[in-house]
Amino acid sequence: MKRIHARYGDIPIYITENGLGDEDLVVNDEILDEPRIDYIRRHLFACQQAIEEGIKLKGYYAWSWIDLLSWLNGYKKQYGFVYVDRDNKLKRIKKQSYFWYQDIIATNGVSL
């Protein structure tokens, strides 16, 4: 963000499609994806710091809401806040990160 600000001036910045692809841990129908939470938390802290330093960050968009298939990693990693169980009729399961991010949004980042 600082590099963009230095190169292009005081322009609005939107971060799109920021997230972590990982092989999520499934325990008793619960999706434990702490690495994703940690990754996004660190990026949100950087966003917060940039805003405090005067960068015109206007939006942050996590990638992705629901798991998607990526041929690049052999369809092994998950990316979203909602798990798609391909072995159980594509059942959707909200992940640990879903509830965490929901709280971040509800508190406007105060619960970071």
One Martini backbone bead per residue (centre of mass of N, CA, C, O) as a GRO file, in nm:
protein
  112
    1MET     BB    1   0.057   0.063  -0.019
    2LYS     BB    2   0.303   0.247  -0.007
    3ARG     BB    3   0.390   0.207  -0.299
    4ILE     BB    4   0.133   0.314  -0.426
    5HIS     BB    5   0.140   0.590  -0.291
    6ALA     BB    6   0.421   0.676  -0.401
    7ARG     BB    7   0.350   0.638  -0.711
    8TYR     BB    8   0.020   0.765  -0.719
    9GLY     BB    9  -0.065   0.871  -0.453
   10ASP     BB   10  -0.376   0.993  -0.312
   11ILE     BB   11  -0.538   0.709  -0.341
   12PRO     BB   12  -0.764   0.482  -0.362
   13ILE     BB   13  -0.783   0.161  -0.189
   14TYR     BB   14  -0.834  -0.185  -0.296
   15ILE     BB   15  -0.870  -0.501  -0.155
   16THR     BB   16  -0.853  -0.804  -0.340
   17GLU     BB   17  -0.842  -1.129  -0.296
   18ASN     BB   18  -0.775  -1.206   0.016
   19GLY     BB   19  -0.603  -1.514   0.106
   20LEU     BB   20  -0.617  -1.873   0.205
   21GLY     BB   21  -0.479  -2.167   0.102
   22ASP     BB   22  -0.593  -2.480   0.252
   23GLU     BB   23  -0.589  -2.770   0.450
   24ASP     BB   24  -0.849  -2.835   0.619
   25LEU     BB   25  -0.958  -2.911   0.936
   26VAL     BB   26  -1.153  -3.203   1.026
   27VAL     BB   27  -1.374  -3.205   1.325
   28ASN     BB   28  -1.669  -3.312   1.377
   29ASP     BB   29  -1.787  -3.107   1.151
   30GLU     BB   30  -1.538  -2.918   1.198
   31ILE     BB   31  -1.370  -2.623   1.082
   32LEU     BB   32  -1.020  -2.582   1.124
   33ASP     BB   33  -0.879  -2.241   1.032
   34GLU     BB   34  -0.639  -2.076   1.173
   35PRO     BB   35  -0.447  -1.988   0.942
   36ARG     BB   36  -0.658  -1.798   0.813
   37ILE     BB   37  -0.701  -1.612   1.049
   38ASP     BB   38  -0.408  -1.521   1.078
   39TYR     BB   39  -0.371  -1.407   0.796
   40ILE     BB   40  -0.602  -1.196   0.804
   41ARG     BB   41  -0.524  -1.051   1.061
   42ARG     BB   42  -0.249  -0.944   0.960
   43HIS     BB   43  -0.375  -0.780   0.725
   44LEU     BB   44  -0.563  -0.601   0.897
   45PHE     BB   45  -0.340  -0.467   1.057
   46ALA     BB   46  -0.205  -0.337   0.810
   47CYS     BB   47  -0.450  -0.170   0.732
   48GLN     BB   48  -0.471  -0.010   0.992
   49GLN     BB   49  -0.190   0.118   0.974
   50ALA     BB   50  -0.226   0.260   0.703
   51ILE     BB   51  -0.454   0.444   0.790
   52GLU     BB   52  -0.291   0.582   1.022
   53GLU     BB   53  -0.076   0.681   0.782
   54GLY     BB   54  -0.287   0.789   0.535
   55ILE     BB   55  -0.412   0.572   0.382
   56LYS     BB   56  -0.667   0.516   0.124
   57LEU     BB   57  -0.842   0.278   0.256
   58LYS     BB   58  -1.167   0.146   0.135
   59GLY     BB   59  -1.101  -0.178   0.097
   60TYR     BB   60  -1.175  -0.525   0.203
   61TYR     BB   61  -1.147  -0.850   0.033
   62ALA     BB   62  -1.215  -1.154   0.080
   63TRP     BB   63  -1.083  -1.487  -0.015
   64SER     BB   64  -1.353  -1.665   0.005
   65TRP     BB   65  -1.664  -1.754   0.094
   66ILE     BB   66  -1.627  -2.012  -0.083
   67ASP     BB   67  -1.528  -2.284  -0.190
   68LEU     BB   68  -1.285  -2.379  -0.433
   69LEU     BB   69  -1.147  -2.485  -0.729
   70SER     BB   70  -0.795  -2.586  -0.781
   71TRP     BB   71  -0.575  -2.710  -1.010
   72LEU     BB   72  -0.293  -2.611  -0.905
   73ASN     BB   73  -0.338  -2.817  -0.626
   74GLY     BB   74  -0.528  -3.067  -0.689
   75TYR     BB   75  -0.789  -2.996  -0.513
   76LYS     BB   76  -0.690  -2.959  -0.190
   77LYS     BB   77  -0.764  -2.672  -0.136
   78GLN     BB   78  -0.896  -2.417   0.066
   79TYR     BB   79  -1.054  -2.068   0.072
   80GLY     BB   80  -1.299  -2.031   0.250
   81PHE     BB   81  -1.565  -1.989   0.497
   82VAL     BB   82  -1.697  -2.231   0.328
   83TYR     BB   83  -1.747  -2.558   0.326
   84VAL     BB   84  -1.708  -2.824   0.078
   85ASP     BB   85  -1.852  -3.142   0.077
   86ARG     BB   86  -1.772  -3.373  -0.168
   87ASP     BB   87  -1.864  -3.645   0.009
   88ASN     BB   88  -2.164  -3.477   0.089
   89LYS     BB   89  -2.341  -3.333  -0.136
   90LEU     BB   90  -2.215  -3.040  -0.092
   91LYS     BB   91  -2.192  -2.961   0.187
   92ARG     BB   92  -2.230  -2.690   0.407
   93ILE     BB   93  -1.965  -2.540   0.621
   94LYS     BB   94  -1.894  -2.347   0.871
   95LYS     BB   95  -1.623  -2.192   0.971
   96GLN     BB   96  -1.425  -2.055   1.197
   97SER     BB   97  -1.374  -1.801   1.014
   98TYR     BB   98  -1.664  -1.714   0.978
   99PHE     BB   99  -1.717  -1.626   1.276
  100TRP     BB  100  -1.480  -1.435   1.301
  101TYR     BB  101  -1.551  -1.243   1.060
  102GLN     BB  102  -1.830  -1.167   1.157
  103ASP     BB  103  -1.719  -1.015   1.406
  104ILE     BB  104  -1.547  -0.810   1.261
  105ILE     BB  105  -1.780  -0.676   1.111
  106ALA     BB  106  -1.970  -0.611   1.358
  107THR     BB  107  -1.709  -0.436   1.499
  108ASN     BB  108  -1.521  -0.292   1.294
  109GLY     BB  109  -1.244  -0.442   1.416
  110VAL     BB  110  -1.231  -0.444   1.733
  111SER     BB  111  -1.188  -0.778   1.754
  112LEU     BB  112  -0.885  -0.810   1.654
   0.00000   0.00000   0.00000
